[in-house]
Amino acid sequence: MKRGKIVKTIKEISAEIGVSKSAVHKKLNSKPLKTDIQRHISFVGNKMYIDSDGEEILKSTYIKSFLEIHDGVDEVDNAVDDVHDKVDNVDEQVDEVDNKSDRKVDDFSDMIDDIDDLTMSFILSLQKQIDLLTAQNEDLRKENSKLTDKVLEQSERLFSLTEQAQKLAENAQTLHAMENVKPQITNEKKNIFSKLFSRNK
């Protein structure tokens, strides 16, 4: 900063512009202003001072912003006028829609009544089918129980017959063994009698 120039504090400049000190600090830290104004800032202790050139640069950014805002307000006003015109058109269309809607609401109400009747009829039919299927399921459950008992009974009989067959097989084997042993016993008896008779002679 060059000597001899008038310097002001942030508080003084913010009061002249009509904004808060924090807004000025925020503006000073934004680019490209931060770079442009850096050489116009000085510090005495922790207090910041800006010379007259820096003040002019800072205020010019606010003036530019104010002008942009003013232009924006004009654009908004024009847009609002357009919106009003469109709203008027919409109001007319809404009136037409309301008239049509009234008629459609009546038609829709009749349709709802018809749907309610069909829905109730369908529910009753469905309930009958559910009851029928429930009864059939109960009959099948009972039939399945009977078949299960019959299978168990047949299994027990089969097991008993199997045991009897095993016993008969064992008896047959015993008889067969005895058949084979009987000729041997007969031959032995004959030999004994032969020896006895031969001695008597």
C-alpha positions in Angstrom: 0.0 0.0 0.0 1.3 3.4 -1.0 1.8 6.0 1.8 -0.4 9.1 1.8 -3.6 7.4 0.7 -6.7 7.5 2.8 -7.3 4.2 4.5 -10.5 2.9 6.1 -11.5 0.0 8.3 -13.8 -2.8 7.2 -16.4 -1.5 9.7 -16.4 1.9 8.0 -16.6 0.6 4.5 -19.4 -1.9 5.3 -21.4 0.9 6.9 -21.1 3.0 3.8 -22.1 0.2 1.5 -24.9 -0.9 3.9 -23.8 -4.5 4.4 -22.4 -6.4 7.4 -18.7 -6.8 8.1 -18.9 -10.5 7.6 -20.3 -10.0 4.1 -17.4 -7.7 3.3 -14.9 -10.2 4.6 -16.6 -12.9 2.5 -16.4 -10.7 -0.6 -12.7 -10.0 0.0 -11.9 -13.7 0.2 -13.7 -14.4 -3.1 -11.8 -14.6 -6.4 -10.8 -12.7 -8.4 -11.3 -9.8 -5.9 -9.0 -11.4 -3.4 -6.1 -11.2 -5.8 -6.9 -7.7 -7.2 -7.3 -6.0 -3.8 -4.5 -7.8 -1.9 -2.0 -5.0 -2.5 -4.5 -2.4 -1.2 -4.8 -4.1 2.2 -2.7 -3.5 5.3 -2.8 -4.6 8.9 -2.1 -2.7 12.1 -2.0 -5.4 14.7 -5.0 -7.6 13.9 -7.0 -4.7 12.4 -7.4 -4.6 8.6 -7.2 -1.3 6.6 -8.0 -0.7 2.9 -6.7 2.3 1.0 -8.9 4.4 -1.3 -8.1 2.4 -4.5 -9.0 -0.8 -2.7 -12.1 0.8 -1.4 -13.1 1.8 -5.0 -12.4 -1.7 -6.2 -14.5 -3.2 -3.4 -17.4 -0.9 -3.8 -17.4 -1.4 -7.6 -18.0 -5.1 -7.1 -21.0 -4.3 -5.0 -22.3 -1.8 -7.5 -21.9 -4.4 -10.2 -23.8 -6.9 -8.0 -26.5 -4.4 -7.3 -26.9 -3.7 -11.0 -27.1 -7.4 -11.8 -29.7 -7.8 -9.0 -31.7 -4.9 -10.5 -31.6 -6.4 -13.9 -32.6 -9.7 -12.4 -35.5 -8.0 -10.7 -36.7 -6.6 -14.0 -36.5 -10.0 -15.5 -38.4 -11.4 -12.6 -41.1 -8.7 -13.0 -41.5 -9.6 -16.7 -41.6 -13.3 -15.8 -44.3 -12.6 -13.2 -46.4 -10.8 -15.8 -46.0 -13.8 -18.1 -47.0 -16.0 -15.2 -50.1 -13.9 -14.5 -51.1 -14.2 -18.1 -50.6 -17.9 -18.0 -52.5 -18.2 -14.8 -55.5 -16.4 -16.4 -55.4 -18.9 -19.3 -55.1 -21.8 -16.8 -58.1 -20.5 -14.9 -60.2 -20.6 -18.1 -58.9 -24.1 -18.8 -59.6 -25.1 -15.2 -63.2 -24.0 -15.6 -63.6 -26.2 -18.7 -61.9 -29.1 -16.9 -64.2 -28.6 -13.9 -67.2 -29.0 -16.1 -65.8 -32.0 -17.8 -64.7 -33.4 -14.4 -68.2 -33.2 -13.0 -69.4 -35.4 -15.8 -66.5 -37.8 -15.5 -67.0 -38.0 -11.8 -70.5 -39.2 -12.3 -69.4 -41.7 -14.8 -66.6 -42.8 -12.5 -69.0 -43.2 -9.6 -71.1 -45.5 -11.7 -68.0 -47.4 -12.7 -67.0 -47.8 -9.1 -70.4 -49.2 -8.2 -70.1 -51.7 -11.0 -66.6 -52.7 -9.8 -67.9 -53.0 -6.2 -70.6 -55.4 -7.4 -68.1 -57.5 -9.5 -65.6 -57.5 -6.6 -68.3 -58.8 -4.1 -69.4 -61.4 -6.6 -65.8 -62.5 -7.1 -65.2 -62.7 -3.3 -68.3 -64.8 -2.8 -67.2 -67.2 -5.6 -63.7 -67.3 -4.2 -65.0 -68.1 -0.7 -67.1 -71.0 -2.1 -64.0 -72.4 -3.9 -62.0 -72.1 -0.7 -64.7 -73.9 1.3 -64.8 -76.7 -1.3 -61.0 -77.1 -1.4 -61.0 -77.1 2.4 -63.5 -79.9 2.5 -61.7 -81.9 -0.2 -58.4 -81.4 1.8 -60.1 -82.8 4.9 -61.4 -85.8 3.0 -57.9 -86.4 1.5 -56.4 -86.1 5.0 -58.8 -88.8 6.3 -58.2 -91.0 3.3 -54.5 -90.7 3.8 -54.9 -91.6 7.5 -56.8 -94.7 6.5 -54.2 -95.7 3.9 -51.5 -95.2 6.4 -53.2 -97.5 8.9 -53.8 -100.1 6.2 -50.1 -99.9 5.1 -49.0 -100.4 8.7 -51.4 -103.4 9.1 -50.1 -104.9 5.8 -46.5 -104.3 7.0 -47.2 -106.2 10.2 -48.8 -109.1 8.4 -45.9 -109.2 6.0 -43.4 -109.2 8.8 -45.4 -112.1 10.5 -45.4 -114.1 7.2 -41.7 -113.4 6.8 -41.1 -114.9 10.2 -43.2 -117.9 9.4 -41.4 -118.4 6.1 -38.1 -118.3 7.9 -39.2 -120.9 10.4 -40.5 -123.2 7.7 -37.2 -122.8 5.9 -35.4 -123.7 9.1 -37.7 -126.8 9.5 -37.1 -127.8 5.9 -33.4 -127.7 6.4 -33.7 -129.7 9.6 -35.8 -132.4 7.8 -33.4 -132.5 4.9 -30.5 -133.1 7.3 -32.4 -135.8 9.0 -33.2 -137.5 5.7 -29.4 -137.6 5.0 -28.6 -139.0 8.4 -31.3 -141.7 8.3 -29.7 -144.0 5.6 -26.4 -143.9 7.6 -28.2 -145.0 10.7 -30.0 -147.8 8.8 -26.7 -149.0 7.3 -25.1 -149.0 10.7 -28.0 -151.1 12.1 -27.6 -153.6 9.2 -23.9 -153.9 9.9 -24.6 -154.6 13.6 -27.2 -157.3 12.8 -24.9 -158.8 10.2 -22.1 -159.1 12.7 -24.5 -160.7 15.2 -25.8 -163.3 12.9 -22.3 -164.2 11.6 -21.2 -164.8 15.2 -24.1 -167.1 15.9 -23.3 -169.3 13.0 
